[in-house]
Amino acid sequence: MSGHSKWASIKHKKGAADAKRGQLFTRIIKEITVAARHGGGDPDSNPRLRTVIADAKAANMPADNIKRAIRRGTGEEPGVEYEEITYEAYGPGGAAMLIEVVTDNTNRAVGEIRHMLSKHGGNLGTSNSVAWMFDKRGYIVIAKAGAEEEALMTAAIDAGADDFEDDGDQWEVVSRPEAHDHVLNAIKAVGGEVVTAQIAMLPKNQVKVEGKQAQQLLKLMDILEDQDDVQHVWSNSDIDTKEIEASLA
């Protein structure tokens, strides 16, 4: 589980996400628009929209931007039509990858992703070539500060979490997607400092990737996440923290 999460968590600590706030806003706006289109504009009855709005607020997105994105999704305002696609791929070291895309031009998106993969030791897979290796789960990372482990664990499990794991300087909590909101609120209620909270595609098993292949894979994932249409990149790789830190130095 922790291979990709360690990478994302270290990037967060180094401020890499904040350095590209404009790009982050664009991604969140796309996600809000799609969530509102599929589930309606009321966050109380649309868990996906509720989660993305929380992400938007955490990124300090202005309320007007959020409202406009919702209205575009529900058709109350004109806007670009976005399509959701998940591409399946293999990266260096045999790591499986899921690349979630929201785009207004599928031909452009797949062409750019295929080019990035081939340039950095990966290749695009066929439908269900790797998707079966992942499960959709509610996923929360909590910093080891501000709350007692026993209180956090009890709150999370009572709210519906399936797993609570120690991952060095943080805890990882996994739940069914439909229990994610309840678990997140319970963790916040007992003072948990949430680093990450999302519906994630978590690998059922991990593949150890080391050395040159690990660096190549991390670079590929970073480049893919910088592509305008890509929302998330998930991998079943297991990479040591020191190698991840070296790639971000």
PyMOL commands that set and color helices and strands:
alter all, ss='L'
color gray80, all
select helices_A, chain A and resi 2-13+18-39+47-58+63-74+92-94+106-119+131-133+149-158+177-189+211-226+241-248
alter helices_A, ss='H'
color red, helices_A
select strands_A, chain A and resi 83-90+96-103+123-124+134-143+161-166+170-175+193-203+207-208+230-235+237-238
alter strands_A, ss='S'
color yellow, strands_A
deselect
rebuild
show_as cartoon
